[in-house]
Each structure stands twice: as C-alpha cells, then as structure tokens.
C-alpha cells in the first residue's frame, strides 16, 4: 500500500459466491490495473460455507491489495457493507454486488461525480435504456412500488435506492455507516436517509446494469422485510437514534 493509501476501496459483500467470484475478480483485477491510483479490494465473507474465502484468497497474485474480511457468521448484506467500509483504507469506498450486475467499469462515472458530491448512487431507473437484462415484470413492478414507498415515507428524492453499486467519500460519510442499524437487504434506504439527514451531497448516476438470475434476494421473504425496514428507519429517526454530529468549538 502506498504511504498515502489507496484511492479506491472496492467492497464486495459475498455469501456463498465461490462460483461467481472468479469472473468478478478477474474483471476487477483488469480494472484495477488500468486505474491510475492504487485500488484495494475487500471481499467480505458473510459466513459462507462453499469456500468463498479460499476462492478470493487465490486472487492475491492478481490483486495485491486484496483482503478477505470475515464476518464469522451470516449477518446480511447491510452488515457486510458496513464491515467492509470500516476496514477500508481508500479515499473512496465503493460497494458492488458479487455478480457485477453493474459492470465495474461503470465505477468511473461514480468516481467522477465524487469531485462534486459526497455520495454517488448507481441507478437503473434514471435511464432504463441502459438495462441490458431486465428482471421479471413482477420484480420490476415490486421495485418501482418499493421506491415509491421509500420516497413517501423517508422523503427521499432518489428513484432507485436498491441498485447495489454506490460510492462514498469515506471520511465525510463515516457517520452514516456508524449509525447504520439495518443489516440485511433494507440497508440501502437507511444509508440514503442518513446521507440526507446529515446534509451530505448525493447524486444519482445512470449506469449499465443486467439482472442476474442467480440473485440471492427472495421475491417475497426479503421484499416483506425490506418494506418493514422502511418503517423501522422512520421510527429510528423519530426516537432519535440518528443524532446529528455536533462539533465543539476549538
């Protein structure tokens, strides 16, 4: 690692991803080799039972700044992202799904946006012509409905909170991960609520995206939990569980 630290930390939450990780890490290795600053890669192993950690470790020769961060047991995607950001050293922290539904090359768009913003959110909904493989009509409808509920309940302006491709300036955004409480798939709206709550600047960026049929998100079980999490976020806010940071005068 350079004395100044890496420019970019790529965080991959991974639960039983031994089959998909090799292709993903090959593409990230190629991207990192072309990047003009150091890139570290953190594979957060969420209690996998299929050798995910060993598959990731095998790529140390191609990605020198690769680390496997174990959760110990299955905690959920939200916990894995929070754990990865806490372990990251990069100026920018970007998390991406293990299947690279959004190609890693699209990170350039988010990184460029961070010249003017604190958070850059990859979005499928801003320009749906960039979607290469669509979800089923039922999944797409559920996603649109979920985002409408998020916008109403949490008063967020974003049209796609759930795309698993987001980048953060790590230091100013540290507080949102410290206050994050939701550990499974409903964590994205909480992070974005905290972004707005703490006055951080966020922008939604259209990215190329293709649905993976091997998605780990259950259409019914996880969707119901995510809907419940939206109301949990609102309750957490009402009872003061997201205090704004106060600064003492020097």
N, C-alpha and C positions, 0 to 999 in steps of 0.2 A: 504494500500500500504506500502511495506517495505521502510525503510529510503533510501535504495539505489535505489529504484524504480524498476519497473518490468523489467524483462529480455526481454520479448516479448510483443509487441502490435499487436494484430490481428485486422485488419481493414476490415470491411465488408460494401462495398457500397450497399445500399438497396433502391430500388424503387418498391413499391407495392409488398413486399416479405412476406406478412403475412402468406401465405400458406407454403412457403418453409423454412422460418426461424426456426420453432420449431425443425425440424430434424437436421438442420445445427447447431444450438446452442447446442443441445443435444450432438452431436459428438464433438464439440469444448470444451464443458464442460468436457467430458470424457478425451479428450487430455490434457486439462489444469491440470486436477487432477493428471495426470501421469508425468507432466513436473516437472523438479527438481528446477525450479525457478518460480517466480510469472509471471502470464500471465494476461494481461488486454485485454479486447475485446471492440472494439468500433464499434457500428452499426451506420453507417452514413445514416440517414433517408433523402432521396433525394426528399422531398416534397410528400411523399406517401399519398394516400387517402384511404387506406384499413386497417388502424390500425397497420401498421408495427411497429411503435414506441411502442405501448402498448404490442404487442407480445414480442418484445425484452425486455422491462422492466420486464416482468413476469419471466425472467430467472435470475434476480439478486440473487435469492436464490441459484442457482446452479453455477453461475459465479459471485462471489462477486465484482470483479474488472471489471464489465460491465458498459459501459456508452452508452447512446444514444446521438448522436451528430446530431442535426437538421440542415439541410441546409436552412430551411424556405420555399423554393420553389424548383421546379425541376431544377437542374443545370447541371446534367450529371455525368457520372461515373468518368470522369477525375477530375472534381471539388470535388466530394465526396472523392476520394482517397487523393487528396491534403489536403482537410479539415481534414480528419482523421489523416494524418501524422502530421499536425500542432498541433492537440490536443493530440497526443500520448506522452507517457512518457517512453516507453520501449527503451532499448538499440538497439533492433532490431524492425523494423516495417515491418510487412508482410501484404500484402493485398490479399484477396481471394474473389472469386465470391460467391454470396449468395447461390448458389446451390451446392457449394463444388464439382464442376466438377473435380478438383484435390483434392483427399481426404486430410483432414487436417493433417493426419499422415505423408504425404509427406513433410511437413514442416521440419522434421528432416534433410532431405537431404540439404535443402537450408540453414538451420542454421549451419550445419556442414561446408558447403562451405564458410560461412562468417568468418571462422577462418583465411582464406587466401585472401578473396575478400571483396569488399565493397558492392557489389550487386550480388544476386543470382537469376537467371531468370528461373522459371519453364518452361519447353519446351516439346511440344508434338512431335516436328519434329526430335529431336536428336535420339530418339528410338521409332518409331511408333508402335512397338510391345507392348508398354505399354498402348496404347489406348484401353480402354475396350468397348466403344461405339463410333463409328465413326459418323462424320457429313455426310450429304448427299454428293455425289460426286461433286455436283456443289459448295457447301460451301467449301469443301476441296480444290477444284481447285482454287476458289477465294482467299482462304487464302494463298495458295502457291504463286499465282501470286502477291498478295499484298506484301508478304515478299520479293519477288524478286525485286519489285519496291522500297521498303524501303531500301534494301541493295544497290541498284544502286544510288538512289537519295541522301540518307543520309550517304552512305558509312559505313553502319553498318555490322558487321560480323555475327549477330545473325540470326538463321534460323526460329525462332518463336518469333516474338515480341508481339503477341497478347494473349498468354496464361495468364489468369487472376490469376496468382499465382507468386508473386515476393516478395523478401525480401531485405531489405536495412539496413545497419548500419546507424542508424538515424542521428547521428551528422555529419559525413562526407558527407552524402547525402542531408543535409538540403538545400543546394544551388539549387539542381535540382528541388525541389518542390517549392522553392521560385520563380524560373524563369519559371516554367511550365505555359503555357498560354492556352493550348487546354483543354477544359472542358468536351468533350464528348468522344466517343469511340476511337478517334485518338490520345489519350494522351500517349499511351504506347511508340510509336516510338519517341515522343518528349522526354520522360523521358530517354530513352536509348541513344538518341542523346546527351542529356546533360551529361549523365554519361561519355561518351567518350570525349565530349568537355572539361570537367573539369578534365580529367585524372584519373577518378575513375576506380577501377578494377572490372570487371564484368565477370561472368561465367554463361554459360547456362547449366542447370541441367535437365536431362530427368526425367519426373515424370509420374505417372499413371494419366490418365485423361479419363473422359467419357462425351460425349456430352449430354447436357440436351435439350430435345425437347421444353422446355418452355423458351428457350433463348430469351432475350429481344433485341438482335441485329437483325435489319431488314436486310435481304439479299441485298436489293437494295438501300434503302434510306441511311442507315448507312454506307454501303460499299462505296458509292459515296462520302459521307462526309469524310470518312477516307482517301480515295485517295487524295482528295483536301487538307486535313490536312498535308499530307506528303510534298506537295509543299509549304504549308504555313510555315512549320518548316524550310525548306531550305531558304525561303525568310526572316524569322525572323533572321536566322543566318547571312545572307548576309547584313542585315541592322543594325546589332549589337545589337539585342535585348537579346542576351545571353552573357553579358560581363563576362569574367573570373574574379574570385575573386582576388583582389590584396592585398598583405599583406604589411603593413607598418613596417619598421624595428623598433625594440624596442629601 
